Amino acid sequence: MSGSILYIHGLNSAPASTKATQLSTAMQHMGLAEQLRVPALHHHPRQAIAQLSAAIRELGQPLLVGSSLGGYYATHLAERHGLKALLINPAVNPHRLFDGFLGTQQNLYTGESWELTLDHVAALAELEVEPPSDPLRYQVWLQTGDETLDYRHAERFYARCDLRIEAGGDHGFQGFVARLPSLFSFAGIAPELYRPVDLHLG
């Protein structure tokens, strides 16, 4: 489906997150709601990837938009399926970051509690890929003020890609809504559809 988008939220996030909500609202305004999927991902990577793979089958050739851990998932899926991906403060090799963080977690939006186990970490390691083989298929949006992930890890891993690094900001990526036109352009959505929408999104 031309112009379709699959939004992939991060760890302990949900479709109710700010960026997902802003993207959903914009797609509705453009009459393109049916071309967007924002699945509520299971906390276990294997089940999350199964959900995302099903969404890709529904949409055909969507742009993958991944935030944080969702950026890691998006990179794996983009490499597997030859898709384009827009990554927002993406996690790089997150299985190496969880040492000392095993145990009870809570989803920030749903309140669900779950156990982060070594099996989660092993499943994340299974998704590891080399730096993108076709960097033209990627945009990587980073903010240096990310308090959760060191943006420099992504800067190095995606060095050959279209890196867009902004000073300041935070892990949630400040100013996302103002940059939606760039996202829509990358997804192949016609400018005449999103230009009239820009002004009332903020």
C-alpha positions in Angstrom: 0.0 0.0 0.0 1.6 3.2 -1.2 2.2 5.8 1.6 1.5 3.3 4.4 3.2 3.6 7.7 3.9 1.1 10.5 4.7 2.9 13.8 6.8 0.8 16.3 6.8 2.1 19.8 9.5 1.6 22.4 9.9 -0.4 25.6 7.1 0.1 28.1 5.4 2.5 25.7 2.1 2.1 23.8 -0.1 3.4 21.0 -1.2 6.1 23.5 2.3 7.7 23.5 2.7 11.3 22.4 4.4 10.6 19.0 2.0 7.8 18.1 -1.0 9.9 19.0 0.3 12.9 17.0 1.0 10.6 14.0 -2.4 8.9 14.2 -4.2 12.3 14.4 -2.4 13.6 11.3 -3.2 10.5 9.3 -6.8 10.8 10.3 -6.9 14.5 9.2 -5.5 13.4 5.8 -8.0 10.6 5.4 -5.3 8.0 5.5 -6.0 6.3 8.8 -6.4 3.0 7.1 -2.8 3.2 5.9 -1.4 3.4 9.4 -0.8 0.6 11.9 0.3 1.3 15.5 0.2 -2.1 17.2 0.3 -2.4 21.0 3.4 -4.6 21.1 3.9 -7.5 23.5 6.8 -7.0 25.9 8.5 -10.2 24.6 10.6 -9.5 21.4 9.6 -12.7 19.6 5.9 -11.9 20.0 6.4 -8.3 19.1 8.2 -9.2 15.9 5.4 -11.6 15.0 2.9 -8.8 15.5 4.9 -6.4 13.4 5.5 -9.0 10.6 1.7 -9.5 10.4 1.2 -5.7 10.1 3.8 -5.6 7.3 1.9 -8.3 5.5 -1.3 -6.2 5.8 0.3 -3.0 4.6 2.6 -4.4 1.9 5.6 -2.0 1.8 5.1 0.4 4.7 7.6 2.9 6.0 8.7 1.6 9.4 8.8 4.4 12.0 10.6 3.1 15.1 11.2 4.9 18.4 13.8 3.8 20.9 13.5 -0.1 21.1 11.1 0.3 18.2 14.0 1.6 16.2 15.9 -1.6 16.9 12.9 -3.6 15.7 12.5 -1.4 12.7 16.1 -1.9 11.7 15.8 -5.7 11.9 12.6 -5.7 9.9 13.9 -3.2 7.3 16.9 -5.4 6.7 14.8 -8.6 6.5 12.1 -7.2 4.2 14.0 -4.5 2.2 11.8 -1.7 3.6 12.5 2.0 4.4 12.8 3.0 8.0 12.7 6.2 9.9 14.3 5.8 13.3 13.8 8.2 16.2 16.4 8.1 19.0 16.8 4.3 18.2 18.3 1.8 20.6 21.4 0.1 19.2 22.0 -3.5 20.4 19.7 -3.1 23.4 20.4 -6.6 24.7 23.8 -5.2 25.8 22.1 -2.5 27.9 19.9 -4.6 30.2 22.6 -5.8 32.6 21.3 -5.1 36.0 17.8 -4.2 34.8 16.2 -7.7 34.9 13.1 -8.0 36.9 9.7 -6.3 37.2 8.9 -3.6 34.6 5.8 -1.5 34.2 4.3 -0.1 31.0 4.1 3.6 31.4 0.8 3.9 29.6 -1.1 0.7 30.4 0.1 0.1 33.9 0.8 -3.5 33.0 3.6 -5.2 35.1 5.8 -7.8 33.5 9.1 -9.6 34.2 12.2 -8.8 32.1 14.1 -12.0 31.9 17.2 -13.4 30.3 15.0 -14.9 27.6 13.9 -11.4 26.6 17.6 -10.4 26.3 18.4 -13.5 24.3 15.5 -12.8 22.0 16.8 -9.2 21.4 20.2 -10.6 20.6 18.7 -12.8 17.9 17.5 -9.6 16.1 21.0 -8.0 15.9 22.0 -7.0 12.4 25.0 -5.3 10.8 24.9 -1.6 10.0 22.3 -1.1 7.2 23.3 -2.5 3.8 21.4 0.1 1.9 21.7 3.3 4.0 19.6 5.3 1.5 16.6 3.5 2.9 17.1 5.1 6.3 16.5 8.3 8.1 17.8 8.6 11.6 16.5 11.4 13.9 18.6 12.0 17.0 18.5 14.5 19.8 21.7 15.0 21.8 19.7 15.6 25.0 18.4 12.0 25.0 18.5 11.1 28.7 17.9 7.4 28.2 20.2 6.5 25.3 23.6 7.9 24.3 22.8 9.3 20.8 26.5 8.7 19.8 25.9 5.0 19.7 23.3 5.5 16.9 25.4 8.1 15.3 28.2 5.6 14.9 26.0 2.6 13.9 24.0 4.5 11.3 27.0 6.7 10.1 26.3 6.0 6.4 22.6 6.8 6.7 20.8 10.1 6.5 21.5 11.3 10.0 19.6 14.3 11.4 21.1 15.3 14.7 19.6 18.1 16.8 21.2 19.7 19.9 19.1 19.3 23.0 15.8 17.6 23.1 15.1 14.4 25.0 14.4 10.7 24.6 10.8 11.4 23.6 12.1 13.7 20.7 10.9 17.2 21.2 9.3 18.9 18.2 8.2 15.6 16.5 4.9 17.0 15.3 6.6 19.9 13.4 8.7 17.3 11.5 5.8 15.2 10.4 5.9 16.6 6.8 9.4 15.1 6.5 8.1 11.8 7.7 5.2 11.9 5.3 7.5 12.8 2.4 9.8 9.9 3.2 6.7 7.6 3.3 5.7 8.7 -0.2 2.6 10.6 0.7 1.8 13.4 -1.7 2.5 17.0 -0.4 -1.0 18.2 -1.3 -2.3 15.8 1.3 -0.2 16.9 4.3 0.5 20.6 3.6 -3.1 21.7 4.6 -2.8 19.6 7.8 0.5 21.1 9.2 -0.9 24.3 10.8 -3.3 22.8 13.3 -1.2 19.8 14.5 0.6 21.6 17.2 
